[in-house]
Amino acid sequence: MTDDLVERVRAGNEHAFRILIETHKDTVFRTVYSVLRHQKDAEDATQEVFIKIYTSLPQYKNQGFKTWMTRIAVNHAIDMKRKRDRNKEESHEEQPKETHLGQAEDVEALFFRNERRKLVLQKLDDLPAGYREVVQDYYINEKTHQQIAEEQQIQVKSVEVKLYRARNWMKKHWKEEDFS
C-alpha cells in the first residue's frame, strides 16, 4: 500500500501525499521526539521531515519506505538537537564572564564540565586507531557521515560500520565510573 502511495505522490497526486502523512505522522513524531525530548520541537521537526521526504522521493529506491523515512527523521532530529545545543552554547558564551564569576555553582559546574571534556578526549586516545579518527570527526567535530567518507576517501557505509564498531568497543572497554 505504501509503495502505491509513493508512486502516486511521485506522479504528482497531492491527496496521496496527505494520506502518506496521515499514515506515518505518528511514527515520525515518536521518532523525532525520542531524540529531541521536546513537544514543540518534535512537532516542528515532524513537519520538516515530511518536507524532506517529499523532496527526496525521487531518490527513494522502493527498499522499505518506513525504514527510509525513519532514517530521514532520525538524522533531521539529530541535526536539530545539535543546532539547538550549539545555540545554547553560543548564547552561554556571549554572556559576560563577570556574571558567572560571582556564582560559585556556575564556576564549579564549568570546571567539572571542562575536566570531563579533558577526560573524554584522553579516553579517545585509548580507542583503536581505526575508530579514533571517525569518532573524533563525528562526535567532537560534528561532521556528517558523508563529510567523513569524503575526507577519508571511503564509502559512507564504511563510516557507519566504523562508528558502530567503535560504539561497541567503547561499551565493552569503558565504564561510566571512568568519567565521574
N, C-alpha and C positions, 0 to 999 in steps of 0.2 A: 504494500500500500504506500509506504513512504517513498519508494523509488518511483512509483507512478506520480505521486505529488511533485517530486523533484523534477521529473521530466515535464510536467505541466507548468511548473514555475519557470523552468528554462525556456519554455515556449512562450512565456510572457503572460501567463494566467495569474493575475493578482489574487483572485479568490483562492487559488490553490496555495499561494504563499500564506494567506491568512489562516487557512486550515493547518498548514505546516506549523505555523507559530502556535496556534491553539493546541495542537497535538503535543508539542515539545516544550512549551514555555515553562512548565513546572520543573522539568528535568534541567533545563538551562539555568533557571533561577536557583534551584538547590545546588547545582554545581558551582556557580559563582558565589553564592552565599557561603558555601563551605570554605572558600578561600578568603573572602572579604570580611565575613562576620559582621556585616552592617547592612541593615534592611534597605536603606535608601541607595547606598552604593550598589547593592546587588540588583535593585530594580533598574537603575541606570545602565549597569553593565549588561543586564539581560537584553535590553533594547539594542544596545550597541552590538552585542553578539549576533542578534538576528540581522542587523545591517551587514555585518561581516559575512554571515552565512550567505545572504542574498548576493553580495558582490563576489563571493568566492565560488558560487555554484558552478560556473563554467569549468573550474579546475577539479571539481568533485568527480571521482572516478567510479562511482557506484560500488564502493567497497565498504559497506557498513556505515550508513548515514549517521546513526546515533553516536557511534564512536568518533566519527569525523567531527560532528557537531560538538560533542563534549570536549574534544581536544581544543577546538577553537575557543570554547567557553573558558576552559581552564587557563589557557595561555592569555586570554584577554584579562581575566580576573587577576592573574599574577602580575601582568603589566600594570594594571590599575593599582594594585596593592603596592608595588614598588614605587610607582609615581607618588602615591599618597604618602608613603613613608619618607620618600625623598623630600617632598614638600614640607612635611613636618620637621625634618632635619634642617632644611634650609631656613625655615621660619624660626627655629630654635637658635640657629647660628646668628640670625640677624638681630636678635635681642642684645642689648648692651651687656657686656660682661659684668659690669658693676652690680647689676640686679641679681646676678647669680652668686656673687661673692659673699653677700650678706646672708645667704640661705645655706646653712651648713648641710642640710639634707641634699640639696642640689649638687653641691660641691662633692659630697661623698658619693652620690649616685653617679656623677660624671667620672669620678676617679675609678670606681668599680667597673663601670662600663668600658673605660679605656683599658683597664687591666684585663678584663675578659677578652676584649678585642686582641690585645697583645698575645694572650694565651692561645686564642684560636689560631692566630697567624703562626705561632710557634708550632702548634699541633699540625698545621698544614704541612710542615716540613717532614712530619712522620709518614705522610701519605706516600705510597709508591710513586715513583717519578711519572709514570704513565697517567696517573689520575690527578696529580697535584696541579698541573697547569690548567686542566679543564675545570677543576673545582674552583680554582682561583678566578679564572675568567668568568665562570657562570655566576658564582655566589658573591664574590668580592667585587669584581669589575662589572657585574651585571650585563654581560654580553649575551646575545641570543645564541641558540644552537647554530644558526646559520652563520653568524659572525665568527664563532669559534671554528666551525668547519672550514670556512674560507681561509682564516689565518693559519690553521694547521694543515691546510690542504688535504683534508679528509672528508668523508661523507658525513652528512648530518646524522645519519643513523649511528655512525661510529661515535660521535659525540654523545648521543643518548646512551649508548651502551657503556661508554666510559663513566658517565655520571652515575648510571645505575650501579655499576660495579664499585665505584668509589663510595657510594652511599652504603652499600653492603659491607665494604671494608671498614668504614667508619663505625657502623653499628656493631661490628664484631670486635673491633680493637679499642674503641673509645668508650668511656663510661661518663655519665653525666657529672659524677663527682670530680672528674678531672678538670671541670670547667667552673667549679664553685670555690 
